Amino acid sequence: MPSLETLIHYGFLAGLALAVPMLFTLGVRVLVLGTQAHQDSARSAAAAATHPDTSNHPVYYAGFFHPYPNAGGGGERVLWTMIKAIQDKYPFVVCVVYSGDRIARDDLVRSVQSKFGLAIRAESLYVVDLQWRSWVDHKYPRLTLLLQSIGSILLAAEAVHRFAPDMFIDTVGYAFTYPLVAMLSARVPIISYTHYPTISSDMQTMVSSRESGFNNDPRIARSPALSSLKSAYYLAMAHAYAFAGSFASIVMTNSSWTHDHIVKLFDMPRMTKVVYPPCDTTALARFPLDNRRNIVMSLAQFRPEKNHRLQIDAFAKFLDEHPQHKAPPAAAKPALADILSSDPEFPQLVMLGGARNLDDEARAESLRQLAKSLGIDRQVHVVVNAPWSQVLKWLERSSLGIHTMRDEHFGINIVEMMAAGLLTIAHDSAGPKLDIITPAIHAVNGEVAAPSERDASAYLAAQEQGEAAEFRVGMVATTADEFAQMIAFGLGVAGPVEQALRTAARVAATTKFSEAAFCTAFYRRFGPVVRWLDIQNSDNDEE
C-alpha cells in the first residue's frame, strides 16, 4: 500500500503532465489569436466591408487558406467555383480569402472574371492580406518538404491571427496547418480539398528504387547511403503528414489517385470523398469539332513539375522524324494573331500558362531558349498569363492538346481541352490515366494502337441514335518518343476516327467533370458542416 506522500507525489506528477500540454495550448492560442479585443476588431472590420444576406440566418465566416488566389491554375478555379457555389446557396456566409498576392478585393474579383469567367459578388467576399507568404514561396535547397510544411504552419498562424474564421477551408493541401487550427478552437471545423498529397507512396518508391526525378536529385539517386537517409526522412514525413491530416473534419480529393493516397495516409475512408474539380465546359462544348488549325496547344502553369521541357523535346522529335512539317531556316515566325486567323503552313506548338512569380517567368523564358537551341523556335510560342478570353480562342482553333506532367493529381486543363474538342495527349499516370483519358490510345511495341474506322463509325452511329457507347477519348504517353508518336498520329488522323475521338472526348468531359457536377458534390460535403455550426450556435444560445 503506497503511502500518502507517495500518492501526493504521483498525483502532482500526473497533474503536471496534464497541465503542461494545456498550458502549451493556451500559450499558443494567446500568441496566435491575440487578445479578444484584437479578434473583435478584425470581425468588426470584416462586417463593415461586407454585406451578406443575414435576413434568415446569422453570418458565418468561411476562411479559405489559399495564399495564391490570383494565380490562373486549376487549383484557383476550384477555389473560386467553391466560393461562387457558397455565395449562390449560402448567402449568409462571408468567404474570407487569406491572400499573399497583395491585390485589392475589387481587382481580385475582376481578375477572377477575366481568368475563369466567374462572377464573384464582392459584398460577401473579404480579403485578408498575408505578409509571410515567403515561408512557402522560398525554394529550400534541402529538406524542402519539412521546411515548407513548417512555413505553412507559420503562414496559417498569421492568417488566423489576422482573422479567426468560423470554419477553416484549405484548398491547397497544407495539411500541417490542421493541428494548429484545431488547437486554437475545437469549434472550428476543418475542410480539406486536396489536389495532391504532400508526400505519397510513389515519391517514397522513387527514392527507395533510386530513380531520379523532380523530387529526387540524381546525386541522391546514385548514392545508396543518401537514398537510405532520404527514405527514412520521407517515412518520417509521411507519418507526420498522416497525423496532421487526421485533424480534418471533411476531406475532399480531386481524383481517384489522390483519394487512394490520402485514405492510406489519413486513414479516414468514410470522411474522404472524390469531388472532381469544376470544369466550365458549357462554352467549350459549343466549339465546332471540324476545321481545326495546325496547332498543338498546352495549357498549364509554368511550374517545374508540369515538365514543359518534355513537350518541346517531343515536338522537336516529331519535327525531326517528319521533316516535311519543319519550317525552313529562312521562314519567318508567324505572329500569334496570324496563327489564330488562318491555318499555319507548318505545325505550331503554343504553350499557354500562368506565372505565379519571377521563378515561373524565368522558367517560361528558359523554354523559349530551349526551343531556340533545338532550332524549332519558329514553331514554338510561349504565352504567359493570357486572359481567359484569349485561351478560349486557342481552345476553339487548336487541333491537339498536350500535357506532360507525371503523376498529375487531376488535370482540369486536360478536361477543358477535351471539352473543346481537342485530340488530347497526357502523361500515362495518376489522374489522367485513372479518371480522365479513359479509355485511351496507347503506344504498343513502338506503334500507335489506333482504333479502327469500323469501330469509329459504330460509335458515331450510336451517338446519333442517343445510345450508350464507348470509344477512346484521347491518348497517353510517357517518353518523348511516345509523345512525338502521338503528335504525329493526332495531326495525321482524319475521317470517322478523328470525328469519333473528338466527339467521345467532349461527351466524357461534359458529363463527368462539369461545374454543375462539382457544385452538387461540394454541397453534399459542405451542407453538414453548416448544420453542425448551427447546432453549436443553438447550444450556445441555450446556455
C-alpha positions in Angstrom: 0.0 0.0 0.0 1.7 3.3 -1.1 2.0 6.0 1.4 0.0 9.2 1.3 3.2 11.0 0.5 3.8 8.8 -2.5 0.2 9.2 -3.7 0.6 13.0 -3.4 3.9 12.8 -5.3 2.5 10.8 -8.2 -0.7 12.9 -8.2 1.4 16.0 -8.6 3.4 14.5 -11.5 0.1 13.4 -13.2 -1.3 16.9 -12.7 1.9 18.4 -14.1 1.7 16.0 -17.1 -1.8 17.3 -17.8 -1.0 20.9 -17.1 2.0 21.2 -19.5 0.1 20.5 -22.7 -2.9 22.5 -21.5 -0.6 25.5 -20.7 1.2 25.0 -24.0 -2.1 25.0 -25.9 -3.3 28.1 -24.0 0.0 29.8 -24.8 -0.2 29.0 -28.5 -3.8 30.3 -28.6 -2.9 33.6 -26.9 0.2 34.0 -29.1 -1.6 33.2 -32.4 -5.0 34.7 -31.9 -4.0 37.7 -29.8 -6.5 39.3 -27.4 -10.2 39.0 -27.7 -10.3 42.8 -28.4 -8.0 42.2 -31.4 -10.3 39.5 -32.9 -13.4 41.6 -32.2 -11.7 44.4 -34.1 -11.0 42.1 -37.0 -14.6 40.9 -37.1 -15.8 44.5 -37.0 -13.6 45.4 -40.0 -14.9 42.4 -41.9 -18.5 43.3 -41.0 -18.1 46.9 -42.2 -16.6 45.8 -45.5 -19.1 43.1 -46.4 -22.9 42.9 -46.7 -24.1 39.2 -46.6 -27.8 38.3 -46.6 -28.5 37.7 -42.9 -32.2 38.1 -43.1 -32.8 34.4 -42.3 -29.5 33.3 -40.8 -26.7 34.7 -38.8 -23.4 35.4 -40.6 -20.7 32.7 -40.8 -17.2 33.4 -41.9 -15.5 30.8 -44.0 -11.7 31.2 -44.1 -10.1 30.0 -47.3 -6.5 29.3 -46.9 -5.2 29.8 -50.4 -2.1 32.1 -50.5 -2.1 32.3 -54.3 -5.8 33.3 -55.1 -4.8 35.4 -58.1 -2.9 32.6 -60.0 -4.6 31.2 -63.0 -4.3 27.5 -62.5 -6.8 24.6 -61.9 -6.5 25.0 -58.1 -7.7 28.6 -58.3 -10.6 27.5 -60.4 -11.6 25.1 -57.6 -11.2 27.9 -55.1 -13.4 30.4 -56.9 -16.0 27.9 -58.0 -16.3 26.8 -54.4 -16.7 30.4 -53.3 -19.3 31.1 -56.0 -21.2 27.9 -55.0 -21.3 29.1 -51.4 -22.5 32.6 -52.4 -25.3 31.1 -54.5 -26.7 28.7 -51.9 -25.5 30.2 -48.6 -25.8 34.0 -49.0 -25.2 34.5 -45.2 -21.6 33.1 -45.5 -18.8 35.6 -46.0 -15.9 34.0 -47.8 -12.6 35.2 -46.3 -9.7 34.6 -48.6 -6.2 34.6 -47.0 -4.1 36.0 -49.8 -0.4 36.7 -50.3 -1.0 38.3 -53.7 -1.3 41.9 -52.3 -4.3 42.6 -54.5 -7.4 44.6 -53.6 -10.7 42.8 -53.4 -12.4 44.5 -56.4 -9.3 43.9 -58.5 -9.3 40.3 -57.5 -12.9 39.9 -58.4 -12.3 41.4 -61.8 -9.3 39.1 -62.3 -11.4 36.1 -61.5 -14.0 37.2 -64.0 -11.3 37.6 -66.7 -9.4 34.3 -66.0 -12.3 32.0 -65.2 -15.5 33.7 -66.3 -16.9 33.5 -62.8 -19.0 36.4 -61.4 -18.0 36.7 -57.7 -20.1 39.0 -55.5 -17.7 41.4 -53.7 -20.3 42.1 -51.0 -19.8 38.7 -49.4 -16.0 38.4 -50.0 -13.3 39.6 -47.7 -9.6 39.5 -48.4 -7.0 39.2 -45.6 -3.5 40.1 -46.8 -0.7 37.9 -45.6 2.8 39.2 -45.2 4.6 35.9 -44.5 4.0 34.0 -47.8 7.7 33.9 -48.4 7.8 31.0 -45.9 6.1 28.8 -48.5 7.5 30.7 -51.5 11.1 30.1 -50.6 12.9 27.4 -52.6 14.7 25.5 -49.9 17.7 23.6 -51.3 17.4 20.8 -48.8 14.6 19.4 -46.5 12.1 21.1 -48.8 9.0 19.1 -47.5 9.8 19.7 -43.9 10.7 23.4 -44.2 7.8 24.3 -46.5 5.5 22.4 -44.1 6.8 24.5 -41.2 6.4 27.5 -43.3 2.7 26.7 -44.0 2.1 26.5 -40.2 3.7 29.9 -39.7 1.6 31.3 -42.6 -1.6 29.8 -41.1 -0.7 31.3 -37.8 -0.5 34.7 -39.4 -3.8 34.1 -41.2 -5.9 33.2 -38.1 -4.2 35.9 -36.1 -5.4 38.5 -38.6 -8.9 36.9 -38.8 -10.2 33.8 -36.9 -12.9 32.2 -39.1 -15.9 30.1 -38.2 -14.7 27.3 -40.5 -11.2 26.8 -42.0 -11.1 25.6 -45.6 -7.8 24.6 -47.1 -8.0 24.5 -50.9 -4.2 24.0 -51.4 -3.3 20.9 -49.4 -1.4 22.4 -46.4 -2.4 19.6 -44.0 0.3 20.5 -41.5 -1.8 23.6 -40.6 -4.7 21.5 -39.3 -3.4 20.7 -35.8 -2.7 24.4 -35.3 -6.3 25.3 -36.2 -7.7 22.5 -34.1 -5.5 23.6 -31.2 -6.9 27.1 -31.4 -10.6 26.1 -31.3 -12.4 22.8 -31.3 -15.4 24.6 -32.6 -13.8 25.5 -36.0 -14.4 22.6 -38.5 -11.5 22.0 -40.9 -12.5 21.3 -44.5 -9.7 20.0 -46.8 -9.7 19.9 -50.6 -6.5 18.1 -51.5 -5.2 18.3 -55.1 -2.0 16.4 -54.4 -0.7 14.7 -51.3 2.4 16.4 -49.8 4.1 13.1 -49.8 2.9 9.9 -51.5 4.0 6.3 -51.7 5.0 7.0 -55.3 7.5 9.5 -54.1 8.8 7.1 -51.5 9.1 4.3 -54.1 11.1 6.6 -56.4 13.6 7.3 -53.7 13.9 3.7 -52.5 14.3 2.4 -56.1 16.9 5.2 -56.6 15.1 6.6 -59.6 16.0 10.3 -60.4 13.1 12.7 -61.0 11.6 16.1 -60.0 11.5 15.1 -56.3 14.8 13.1 -56.3 18.1 14.7 -57.2 20.3 12.5 -59.5 23.1 12.8 -56.9 20.9 11.3 -54.3 19.6 8.6 -56.6 23.2 7.5 -57.4 24.1 7.1 -53.7 22.8 4.1 -51.7 23.6 5.9 -48.4 21.9 9.1 -49.3 18.9 7.2 -50.7 18.6 5.4 -47.4 18.7 8.6 -45.5 16.1 10.2 -47.8 13.8 7.1 -47.5 13.9 7.5 -43.7 13.2 11.2 -44.0 10.2 10.5 -46.3 8.9 7.9 -44.0 9.0 10.3 -41.0 7.3 13.0 -43.1 4.6 10.5 -44.2 3.8 9.7 -40.5 3.7 13.4 -39.6 1.5 14.2 -42.6 -0.9 11.4 -41.6 -1.1 12.7 -38.1 -1.8 16.3 -39.3 -4.4 15.1 -41.8 -6.3 13.3 -39.1 -7.5 16.6 -37.7 -9.6 17.4 -40.8 -13.4 17.2 -40.4 -14.1 16.7 -44.1 -11.7 15.7 -46.8 -12.3 16.1 -50.5 -9.9 14.9 -53.1 -9.8 15.8 -56.8 -9.1 12.3 -58.3 -9.1 8.6 -57.6 -5.3 8.7 -57.4 -5.2 11.4 -54.8 -8.1 9.7 -52.9 -6.3 6.4 -52.7 -3.1 8.0 -51.3 -5.0 10.2 -48.8 -7.1 7.3 -47.5 -3.9 5.3 -46.9 -2.2 8.3 -45.1 -5.1 9.9 -43.2 -7.0 6.6 -42.5 -10.4 8.3 -42.8 -12.1 6.4 -45.6 -15.6 7.4 -44.6 -14.8 11.1 -44.4 -12.8 11.2 -47.6 -14.6 11.5 -50.9 -13.6 12.3 -54.5 -15.0 15.6 -55.8 -13.9 16.1 -59.3 -12.7 19.7 -59.9 -15.1 22.0 -61.8 -14.7 22.5 -65.5 -16.8 25.1 -67.1 -17.5 23.1 -70.2 -20.7 24.9 -71.4 -18.9 27.4 -73.6 -16.2 24.9 -74.7 -18.8 22.4 -75.8 -20.2 24.9 -78.3 -17.0 25.0 -80.4 -17.1 23.2 -83.7 -15.2 19.9 -83.9 -14.1 20.4 -87.5 -11.8 22.9 -89.4 -9.1 22.9 -86.7 -5.8 24.7 -87.2 -2.4 23.0 -87.4 -1.8 23.8 -83.8 -0.6 21.7 -80.8 -1.5 23.7 -77.6 -0.5 23.3 -74.0 -2.3 24.8 -71.0 -0.6 24.6 -67.7 1.1 26.9 -65.1 4.9 27.3 -65.7 5.8 25.3 -62.7 8.7 22.8 -62.7 6.6 19.7 -62.1 4.5 20.4 -65.2 7.5 19.4 -67.2 7.1 21.7 -70.2 10.5 20.7 -71.4 9.2 17.3 -72.3 6.7 19.0 -74.7 9.4 20.8 -76.5 11.6 17.7 -76.7 8.7 15.7 -78.0 7.8 18.3 -80.6 11.4 18.5 -81.7 11.5 14.7 -82.2 8.2 14.9 -84.1 9.7 17.5 -86.5 13.0 15.6 -86.9 11.1 12.4 -87.7 8.7 14.3 -90.1 10.9 16.9 -91.8 8.1 17.9 -94.1 6.5 19.6 -91.1 9.6 21.5 -90.1 9.8 25.2 -91.1 12.9 26.0 -93.2 15.5 28.3 -91.6 14.5 31.2 -93.8 10.9 31.0 -92.8 9.6 33.8 -90.6 8.0 33.0 -87.2 4.2 33.6 -87.6 2.6 36.1 -85.2 0.1 34.7 -82.7 -2.7 36.7 -84.3 -1.9 35.2 -87.7 -2.0 31.6 -86.3 -5.4 32.2 -84.9 -6.8 33.8 -88.1 -5.5 31.3 -90.6 -4.2 27.8 -90.7 -0.3 28.0 -90.4 1.7 26.2 -93.1 3.7 24.3 -90.5 2.5 22.9 -87.2 2.9 25.3 -84.2 3.3 24.4 -80.5 1.6 27.1 -78.5 2.3 26.9 -74.7 -0.1 28.9 -72.6 0.2 29.1 -68.8 0.1 31.3 -65.7 3.2 32.6 -63.9 2.9 33.0 -60.1 6.3 34.7 -59.6 9.6 35.6 -61.1 10.8 32.0 -61.0 7.9 31.0 -63.2 8.6 33.8 -65.6 12.2 32.7 -65.8 11.1 29.2 -66.4 8.9 30.3 -69.3 11.9 32.2 -70.8 14.1 29.1 -70.5 11.5 27.2 -72.6 11.9 29.8 -75.3 15.7 29.4 -75.1 15.4 25.6 -75.3 13.2 25.8 -78.4 15.8 28.2 -80.0 18.7 25.8 -79.1 16.8 23.0 -80.8 16.2 25.1 -83.9 12.4 25.0 -83.6 11.8 28.4 -82.1 10.0 29.5 -85.3 7.3 26.9 -84.4 7.1 27.3 -80.6 5.3 30.1 -78.8 5.3 30.6 -75.0 2.4 32.8 -73.8 2.4 33.8 -70.2 -0.7 34.9 -68.2 -3.1 35.0 -71.2 -6.6 36.1 -70.2 -9.3 33.5 -70.4 -10.9 35.1 -73.4 -7.7 34.5 -75.3 -7.3 31.0 -74.0 -10.8 30.2 -75.3 -9.7 31.3 -78.8 -6.8 28.8 -78.7 -9.1 26.0 -77.4 -11.5 26.7 -80.3 -9.0 26.6 -83.0 -6.2 24.1 -82.0 -6.2 20.6 -83.2 -4.2 18.9 -80.4 -3.7 19.4 -76.7 -0.7 18.2 -74.8 0.0 17.8 -71.0 3.2 16.2 -69.8 3.2 16.2 -66.0 3.9 12.9 -64.4 1.5 11.9 -61.6 -0.7 14.9 -62.3 -3.2 14.8 -59.5 -6.1 15.5 -61.8 -5.7 17.9 -64.8 -8.5 20.4 -65.2 -6.8 21.8 -68.3 -6.9 18.3 -69.8 -10.7 18.2 -69.3 -11.1 21.7 -70.8 -9.1 20.6 -73.9 -11.3 17.5 -74.3 -14.5 19.5 -73.9 -13.3 21.9 -76.5 -12.9 19.0 -78.9 -9.1 18.8 -79.0 -7.3 15.4 -79.5 -5.6 15.4 -76.2 -2.3 13.7 -75.2 -1.4 13.3 -71.5 1.1 11.5 -69.3 0.1 7.9 -68.7 -0.1 8.2 -64.9 -2.3 9.3 -61.9 -5.4 11.4 -62.7 -5.3 11.4 -66.5 -4.8 7.7 -66.5 -7.3 6.7 -63.9 -10.1 9.3 -64.3 -9.9 11.4 -67.4 -8.4 9.8 -70.5 -10.1 6.5 -70.2 -10.3 4.5 -72.4 -7.1 5.8 -74.1 -4.9 5.2 -77.1 -1.5 3.8 -76.2 1.7 3.1 -77.9 2.2 -0.7 -78.2 5.6 -2.0 -79.3 6.5 1.3 -80.6 3.4 1.8 -82.7 0.2 3.7 -82.0 -2.7 1.3 -81.3 -5.2 3.4 -83.2 -8.9 2.4 -83.2 -10.4 1.2 -86.5 -12.7 3.1 -88.8 -15.3 0.4 -88.3 -15.4 1.0 -84.5 -15.4 4.7 -85.0 -18.4 4.6 -87.4 -20.3 2.3 -85.0 -19.7 4.8 -82.1 -20.8 7.8 -84.2 -23.9 5.9 -85.3 -24.8 5.1 -81.6 -24.3 8.7 -80.7 -26.8 9.8 -83.4 -29.3 7.3 -82.0 -28.8 8.5 -78.5 -27.5 5.1 -77.4 -24.8 4.4 -74.9 -21.4 3.6 -76.5 -17.8 3.7 -75.6 -14.8 5.0 -77.6 -11.3 6.2 -76.9 -11.3 9.7 -75.6 -7.6 10.7 -76.0 -4.0 9.5 -76.0 -1.5 8.8 -73.3 2.3 8.6 -73.4 5.3 8.5 -71.1 8.5 9.3 -73.0 9.4 12.0 -75.5 9.4 9.4 -78.3 5.9 8.3 -77.4 4.6 11.8 -77.2 6.2 12.5 -80.6 4.4 9.5 -82.0 1.1 10.7 -80.6 1.6 14.2 -82.1 2.2 12.6 -85.5 -0.9 10.4 -85.1 -3.1 13.3 -83.9 -2.1 15.7 -86.7 -2.5 12.9 -89.3 -5.7 11.3 -88.3 -8.8 12.1 -90.3 -12.3 10.8 -91.2 -14.5 8.9 -88.8 -11.7 8.1 -86.4 -10.9 11.8 -85.9 -14.6 12.7 -85.6 -15.2 9.9 -83.1 -12.2 10.8 -81.0 -13.3 14.4 -80.7 -16.9 13.5 -80.0 -16.1 10.9 -77.4 -13.7 13.3 -75.6 -16.3 16.0 -75.5 -19.0 13.7 -74.2 -16.8 12.4 -71.4 -15.7 15.9 -70.3 -19.1 17.5 -70.3 -20.9 14.7 -68.4 -18.4 13.7 -65.8 -16.5 16.9 -65.0 -18.9 19.8 -65.3 -19.2 22.7 -63.0 -22.7 21.6 -62.0 -21.4 18.1 -61.0 -18.8 19.8 -58.8 -21.3 22.0 -57.1 -23.6 19.1 -56.4 -20.8 17.0 -54.9 -19.5 20.0 -52.9 -22.9 20.8 -51.4 -23.1 17.3 -50.1 -19.9 17.8 -48.2 -20.4 21.4 -47.1 -24.0 21.2 -46.0 -23.3 19.0 -43.0 -20.6 21.5 -41.8 -23.1 24.4 -41.9 -25.7 22.3 -40.0 -23.0 21.4 -37.4 -22.3 25.1 -36.9 -26.0 25.7 -36.5 -26.2 23.1 -33.7 -23.2 24.7 -32.0 -24.7 28.1 -32.1 -28.1 26.7 -30.9 -26.3 25.2 -27.9 -24.6 28.5 -27.2 -27.9 30.3 -27.3 -29.5 27.9 -24.8 -26.6 28.4 -22.4 
